[in-house]
Structures are given as C-alpha cells and as structure tokens.
C-alpha cells in the first residue's frame, strides 16, 4: 500500500546512493574487518580473551558491511507529504519538519543534511544512507552532494511555503 501512496503523489526530489561511494565504503569496512581478524590471529595463545574479542569485533564489522551494502541499494524519495525510502518506509512527514540543517558545523552525515523535527519519531538507522534519533533525521553518507543539496533546498522551500 505504501508504494501506491508514493506513486500517487508527485515526486519532488530523489536521492540515490552513489555507486563509487557505496563500493568504497564497503571496501574500507572489509579492510577494517581483515585488519581486526589478522590482529587477532597474531596474538599469542596466552591472550585468548583478547584474540576472541578481536575476532568477534572483526565478525561484527563484516556483518555491518553486509548491512551497509544491502541498505544502500535503495534510494530516498521526497513528496509533498514526506520523505520515504524506495520501500515506502517513512523517514519524516513534511508537517513534522521544523527546519533543514546543512551548514559546515551542522550535525549531519557526510555530503548530506539533517532535518530537525517538531516531534520525535523514534530511532531508526540505515547504514550509509540515513539515521533518525530524537528530533533529528540525518540524510547522506554514500549519496552525491548535488542531489542531496537539491533535496535540502526543496524541503526548505516546502517549509517556507507552509509558513506563509
């Protein structure tokens, strides 16, 4: 049903992950996992607890890498009612967005922006693409900066239009 809602509304902006950034992020995470595993194998048997901790941490990094790769396969769609991902999951309703924060010192992902909300929407995180905690939604990470800037400007325009 959520796909029908997105299809029925006009898409104002779309933000898809950049494939080179997506691949680079995953390669760096794989390298970190390999370093942790190789460090664990290099410790002597007398430090088995430390070896196991490093192995577990390396495994967690590999699992996070898988989650990042899977999560960044989708894009984000902005409509007049809100911001959603391709699967229809609601990130923020436009009526709940108070302001767009995208300055140099703003709390935001790389090459992205953040939305400040009126009401909390609960914690959610899609590695490399967006996060939501408290009254903030961060958009960006593996996304290109130009489409993210355009989406932020469209959201700002919708907020300004609503204020009049």
N, C-alpha and C positions, 0 to 999 in steps of 0.2 A: 504494500500500500504506500510506503514512503517513496518508492520510485515513481509512482503515479503522481504524488504531490509535487516532486521536483520537476517531472515532465510537464505538468500543467502550468507551473509558474515559469516566468521568463528568467533565464539565467543571465545575471548581470555581469558576473566575472567567474572565471575558472582558474584554478591554481593546481597544476600538475607537477609532480616531482621531476627534477632534472636527472636524467639517466646517468650522466657522468658523476654528478654529486652523490647519487644513490650508490653507484658502484664504488666510488672512492670511500664513502662512509663504511660500507660493508668490508672492503679490503682492509681498512685501518682496524676495524674491530676484529677481523680474523687474525691480523698480525699481532694484536694485543693478546688474543687467546693463545696463539702459538708461543709467544714470549712467556706467558704465565705457565704454560704446560712445560716448556723447556726448562724454566727455572725450577719448577717442582721436581723434575727428573734429575736435576743437578745437585740437589741437596742430599747429604748422606742419610743412610737409613736410620741413624740415631735421631734425626729430626723428622720423624714420620708425621707428626701432627702438622708441622709446617708444610710438608710435602702435600698432605691431603687437603689442607686449606687452599694451597695454590692450585691444585688440580680442580677442586670444586669451583674456585673463582674462575679459572680458565673455562670450565664447562659452562658456567653461568654466562660468561662473555659470549661463547659460541651460541648459546640459546638466545641471548639478546640480539645477536647478529641475525639469526633466523627471524626473530620477531620484527626487527627493523626492515629486513628485505621484504617480508610479507606485507607489513603495514604500509610501506612506501609504494606499493603497487597501485594504490588508489589516489585520487585527486580530491580537491575540495571545490564545492560549488556554492556561489553566493546568489541568493534570490532575494526578493523583497521581504520575505518572511524570516529568513535566517541563513545561517552558514551551516552547510551539511557536507558530509563526505559522499563519495560516489555510492556507497551502500545505503545512504539515506539517514545515517546517524547524525543527530542534531548536535552541533558544537555550541551554537548560541543563537537565540532568537533575536531578531533585529530590535524588537521592542525592549529587550533586556540590555542592550548595549548602550553604555553611557558615553564612552569615548574610545578613540583609537590612539594607542601609544606606539610611536615608531621612531623616536629620537635616538641619538647616539648612546645615551646612557639609560635608555628605557629597558625594563625587564622584558626581554623578548628573545626568541630564537634567532639564530644566525640567518641573515637575508630574509627577515620576516618582520612581523609586527605583533602587537598584543592588543587584545580588546579588554577594556575594563567594563565589568557588568554591574548592573544595579543589584541583582540578587545572585546568590551563589547557585551553581548548578551541579556541584559535586565533582569529585576527582575523576579524571579520565586522562589517558596518555596513549598516544600512538607514536612510537619512537621514530624520530626523524621527520615528523610531519606536523604534529600539533600536540598540545597539552592543555589541560584545564584544571586549575586548582583555585579554590576560594572564589574570588570575584574576578579572576583573570583567565583569559584564553590566549595562549601563545600559538601563533601560526608561523611556520617556517622551518628551517633546518636544511633539508635537501631540495628546497624549492628555489627556483631562479628569482633574483631580486626584482626584476622589472615587473613580471606578473603579480608578485606579492605587493609591490608598491601600488600598482593599479588597483588591486583588490582593496587595499587600505584606503585609497582615495575614494573609491566607490562607497565604502562603508561610511567614511567621513561625510560624504555628500548625503547619504541617506539619513544620517544623524542630524545634519544641518537642516534638511528638508522637514524632518519630523519636528524639529524645534520651532518651526515657524507656524 
